[in-house]
């Protein structure tokens, strides 16, 4: 079910997300996001591919971050 049907809801959700990301950035964190398709098995149906959103919040100075120079 799409709960962001109204244009106002979509705009406000995008605005609030941007503000939250700025707050995390100002607090010294970066947010990394990825999407994967994973296989869901079990139950009565056959295995299906299912989209999964992966979110990771890391301190800006974390040694887990691979820095790339242009």
Secondary structure, 3 states (H helix, E strand, C coil): CCCCCCHHHHHHHHHHHHHHHHHHHHCCEEEEEEEEEEEECCCCCCCEEEEEEEEEEEECCCCCCCCCCC
